[in-house]
Amino acid sequence: MTKSTSLFLAAVVAASLMGTAAFADAKSGQKVYLKTLKAKFNMNGTKFAAEHTVAEWEDLFANGAAGFIKEYSAKYPAAIPVLTNPEMKDKLQEVGDFAKEYGSDSGNVPSCG
């Protein structure tokens, strides 16, 4: 095998591993959403993710999900204890990965209809 072919194959393998890691975070976020937030928001994961574009989700989940917590606390007051729970901080970032992966303009559809 030539050196350029070897480098190309190594790059392909590395890229596929990075894509898998990002998808794994989205899957974890999907599980967190379904387990802790679905009942509070009264909507399935597909409808939830489609509420905003990818860029909007990125803005909402910036700064420790401050925008997300503010918006969804106002819309769903019953969710405030869950959204503001310090133990949910890391889990909310996973929910953000899920929302960004399946945002309304992403072209992706989650399997949690």
C-alpha positions as CSV (number, residue, x, y, z in Angstrom):
1,M,0.0,0.0,0.0
2,T,1.3,3.4,-0.8
3,K,1.8,6.0,1.9
4,S,-1.0,8.2,0.6
5,T,-3.5,5.3,0.7
6,S,-2.5,4.5,4.2
7,L,-3.0,8.1,5.3
8,F,-6.3,8.2,3.6
9,L,-7.5,5.0,5.3
10,A,-6.3,6.3,8.7
11,A,-8.2,9.5,8.1
12,V,-11.4,7.7,7.2
13,V,-11.2,5.5,10.3
14,A,-10.5,8.5,12.6
15,A,-13.5,10.4,11.0
16,S,-15.8,7.5,11.5
17,L,-14.8,7.2,15.2
18,M,-15.5,10.9,15.8
19,G,-18.9,10.6,14.2
20,T,-19.7,7.6,16.4
21,A,-18.8,9.5,19.5
22,A,-21.0,12.4,18.7
23,F,-23.9,10.1,17.9
24,A,-23.4,8.3,21.2
25,D,-23.9,11.6,23.1
26,A,-27.1,12.2,21.1
27,K,-28.3,8.7,22.0
28,S,-27.5,9.3,25.7
29,G,-29.3,12.6,25.5
30,Q,-32.3,10.9,23.9
31,K,-32.5,8.5,26.8
32,V,-32.2,11.4,29.3
33,Y,-35.0,13.3,27.5
34,L,-37.3,10.3,27.4
35,K,-36.7,9.4,31.1
36,T,-36.7,12.8,32.7
37,L,-38.2,15.4,30.5
38,K,-40.8,13.8,28.2
39,A,-43.5,13.7,30.8
40,K,-42.8,17.3,31.9
41,F,-42.9,18.7,28.4
42,N,-45.7,16.4,27.3
43,M,-44.2,15.8,23.9
44,N,-42.2,13.0,22.3
45,G,-38.5,13.4,21.4
46,T,-39.2,14.0,17.7
47,K,-41.5,16.9,18.4
48,F,-39.1,18.3,21.0
49,A,-36.1,18.2,18.8
50,A,-38.0,19.8,15.9
51,E,-38.9,22.9,18.1
52,H,-35.7,24.7,17.1
53,T,-33.0,24.7,14.4
54,V,-29.6,23.3,15.1
55,A,-28.2,26.9,15.5
56,E,-31.0,27.8,17.9
57,W,-30.3,24.7,20.0
58,E,-26.6,25.6,20.1
59,D,-27.6,29.0,21.5
60,L,-30.0,27.6,24.0
61,F,-27.5,25.1,25.3
62,A,-24.5,27.5,25.5
63,N,-23.4,28.8,28.9
64,G,-24.4,25.7,30.8
65,A,-27.8,25.4,29.1
66,A,-28.9,28.8,30.6
67,G,-31.1,29.7,27.6
68,F,-32.7,26.3,27.6
69,I,-33.4,26.3,31.3
70,K,-34.9,29.9,31.0
71,E,-37.1,29.1,28.0
72,Y,-38.4,25.7,29.1
73,S,-38.9,26.8,32.7
74,A,-41.2,29.6,31.5
75,K,-43.1,27.2,29.1
76,Y,-43.3,24.3,31.6
77,P,-43.2,25.5,35.2
78,A,-43.6,21.9,36.5
79,A,-40.2,21.1,35.0
80,I,-38.3,23.8,37.0
81,P,-37.2,21.4,39.8
82,V,-35.7,19.0,37.2
83,L,-34.2,21.7,35.0
84,T,-32.5,23.4,37.9
85,N,-31.3,20.3,39.7
86,P,-27.5,20.4,39.9
87,E,-27.3,16.7,39.2
88,M,-28.9,17.4,35.8
89,K,-26.1,19.8,34.6
90,D,-24.2,17.2,32.6
91,K,-27.3,15.4,31.6
92,L,-28.7,18.6,30.1
93,Q,-25.6,18.9,27.9
94,E,-26.5,15.4,26.6
95,V,-30.0,16.5,25.9
96,G,-28.5,19.4,24.0
97,D,-26.5,17.0,21.9
98,F,-29.7,15.1,21.2
99,A,-31.5,18.3,20.3
100,K,-28.7,19.5,18.0
101,E,-28.4,16.2,16.3
102,Y,-32.1,16.2,15.4
103,G,-32.9,19.9,15.2
104,S,-35.6,20.9,12.7
105,D,-33.1,21.7,9.9
106,S,-30.7,18.8,10.5
107,G,-32.4,16.3,8.2
108,N,-32.2,13.7,10.9
109,V,-35.2,12.1,12.6
110,P,-34.9,10.4,16.0
111,S,-36.4,7.0,16.6
112,C,-38.3,8.0,19.7
113,G,-41.5,9.2,18.0
